[in-house]
Structures are given as structure tokens and as C-alpha cells.
Amino acid sequence: MIKLFSVKKEQQKAAEDKKDGVRKLTPGEIRLQKDLSELNLEGKTTIEFPEGRDKTTHFHIVFQPVTGMYQGGSFTFDFNILPGYPHEAPKVRCLTKVYHPNIDTQGNVCLNILREDWKPVLSINSLVYGLMYLMTEPNPDDPLNREAAEAMRSNKAQFEQVVRRLVAGGGYVGTEHFPKCQGITQR
């Protein structure tokens, strides 16, 4: 009986909010707003809202590394915040096709805090720093692109030379084409 009253109260409250034209934010959306307001984007890192500033649950972070082998490129990461945030990790994909041990050719990203190490105390800022670190220090020991990881492990200098060539002007690795790294790439 008590549950019926609480359900009915929730329905009445939702109807009132709808009448007023005001949508109530979920706890995850409130947390996301806090995370975005505290976001510390360093260097040439920017945030974009492809569906407009009102749709904060979908945004892009664009990295332009100033050090490392990916320096000079522009890499766009697509963030989709799920309704269970912060208890559920955001879904992140790289929209820039890149030859990287931890990013496959479909844009999937291998970063431990996007998988098993995600905890609600982590924030969007934590993810941004993790992605920035991946772009400056790729990890061939936890690969998603096994071919790139093996190339990096077997001859790091040659791997770095290939990456710099691809970032600057694009080209092929085997039969796979990688365009110049300038943000969003058509796959």
C-alpha cells in the first residue's frame, strides 16, 4: 500500500514538472554537470557538444598532443554518458582513425578505467587525463590493436617513425589505410 502512494506521488510530481515545462535532472546529470564544470583541459585540448550545449550527455574531447609520437595530430574522442552515470562508466570511442596499440581501427579504446577499474569516485577529468596519457605513452602490454602493439614492442624507434608519418600525412600500414590525423575520420 505504501508503495502505491509513493508511485502515485512520483507520477503527480512528474505531471507537475511536465506542466511547468521544467524537466527535473537525474542524479547522474547533476553529477555530470559538476564534472564538466570542474573539467581542466590543458594545452590544446577542447570540448565540443555536437548536439548543442543542452545535450551534455554526449560530447567530444579533442586532443592535440604537444609531446610524444602523436604530436601534431588532432584526435577526437566521443563520450556518451549513460543513465547510470557515475555508477556506470561513460562509453568512449576514438573518432579519429589512428595506428595505436590501445585503440583499434573501429575506434574502441583500451583504458582500464573505462572497464574493470571504473569507480563512481572517478570523473570525466580522470578519463580525460587517462586518454591524454594514452596518447603520449601508448601501452603495448595491454593492446587492443595487437599488430601495432607488436610493432611497438619489437622496434619502438621504427614504430614511432611510422606513427609520425601517419599523423602528418596519412598512409598505409599493411593493407589498412590511416588518413592524416585531423579530428573526426570517416571509417
SULBELJO-V417291 format. One record per residue. N is the residue number from 0. RES is the residue in three letters. SS is DSSP state (H for helix, E for strand, - for the rest). PSI is psi as a letter, one per 40 degrees, with the letter a starting at -180 (none if undefined). Layout:
n = <N:N>
res = <RES:RES>
ss = <SS:SS>
psi = <PSI:PSI>
This chain:
n = <0:1:2:3:4:5:6:7:8:9:10:11:12:13:14:15:16:17:18:19:20:21:22:23:24:25:26:27:28:29:30:31:32:33:34:35:36:37:38:39:40:41:42:43:44:45:46:47:48:49:50:51:52:53:54:55:56:57:58:59:60:61:62:63:64:65:66:67:68:69:70:71:72:73:74:75:76:77:78:79:80:81:82:83:84:85:86:87:88:89:90:91:92:93:94:95:96:97:98:99:100:101:102:103:104:105:106:107:108:109:110:111:112:113:114:115:116:117:118:119:120:121:122:123:124:125:126:127:128:129:130:131:132:133:134:135:136:137:138:139:140:141:142:143:144:145:146:147:148:149:150:151:152:153:154:155:156:157:158:159:160:161:162:163:164:165:166:167:168:169:170:171:172:173:174:175:176:177:178:179:180:181:182:183:184:185:186>
res = <MET:ILE:LYS:LEU:PHE:SER:VAL:LYS:LYS:GLU:GLN:GLN:LYS:ALA:ALA:GLU:ASP:LYS:LYS:ASP:GLY:VAL:ARG:LYS:LEU:THR:PRO:GLY:GLU:ILE:ARG:LEU:GLN:LYS:ASP:LEU:SER:GLU:LEU:ASN:LEU:GLU:GLY:LYS:THR:THR:ILE:GLU:PHE:PRO:GLU:GLY:ARG:ASP:LYS:THR:THR:HIS:PHE:HIS:ILE:VAL:PHE:GLN:PRO:VAL:THR:GLY:MET:TYR:GLN:GLY:GLY:SER:PHE:THR:PHE:ASP:PHE:ASN:ILE:LEU:PRO:GLY:TYR:PRO:HIS:GLU:ALA:PRO:LYS:VAL:ARG:CYS:LEU:THR:LYS:VAL:TYR:HIS:PRO:ASN:ILE:ASP:THR:GLN:GLY:ASN:VAL:CYS:LEU:ASN:ILE:LEU:ARG:GLU:ASP:TRP:LYS:PRO:VAL:LEU:SER:ILE:ASN:SER:LEU:VAL:TYR:GLY:LEU:MET:TYR:LEU:MET:THR:GLU:PRO:ASN:PRO:ASP:ASP:PRO:LEU:ASN:ARG:GLU:ALA:ALA:GLU:ALA:MET:ARG:SER:ASN:LYS:ALA:GLN:PHE:GLU:GLN:VAL:VAL:ARG:ARG:LEU:VAL:ALA:GLY:GLY:GLY:TYR:VAL:GLY:THR:GLU:HIS:PHE:PRO:LYS:CYS:GLN:GLY:ILE:THR:GLN:ARG>
ss = <-:H:H:H:H:H:H:H:H:H:H:H:H:H:H:H:H:H:H:H:-:-:-:-:-:-:H:H:H:H:H:H:H:H:H:H:H:-:-:-:-:-:-:-:-:E:E:E:-:-:-:-:-:-:-:-:-:E:E:E:E:E:E:-:-:-:-:-:-:-:-:-:-:E:E:E:E:E:E:E:-:-:-:-:-:-:-:-:-:-:E:E:E:E:-:-:-:-:-:E:-:-:E:-:-:-:-:E:E:-:-:H:H:H:-:-:-:-:-:-:-:-:-:H:H:H:H:H:H:H:H:H:H:H:H:H:-:-:-:-:-:-:-:-:-:H:H:H:H:H:H:H:H:H:-:H:H:H:H:H:H:H:H:H:H:H:H:H:H:-:E:E:E:-:-:E:E:E:-:-:-:E:E:-:-:-:->
psi = <d:d:d:d:d:d:d:d:d:d:d:d:d:d:d:d:d:d:d:e:e:h:h:h:i:i:d:d:d:d:d:d:d:d:d:d:d:e:h:g:h:i:b:f:h:i:i:i:g:d:e:i:d:d:g:e:e:h:i:h:h:h:h:g:h:e:i:i:e:e:h:e:i:h:h:h:h:h:h:h:h:i:d:e:h:e:e:h:i:i:h:h:i:h:e:h:h:i:h:h:d:e:h:i:e:e:e:i:h:g:h:d:e:e:b:d:e:h:i:e:e:i:i:d:d:d:d:d:d:d:d:d:d:d:d:d:g:i:g:e:e:g:i:d:g:d:d:d:d:d:d:d:d:d:g:d:d:d:d:d:d:d:d:d:d:d:d:d:e:i:a:i:h:b:e:h:h:h:i:h:g:f:b:h:i:h:none>
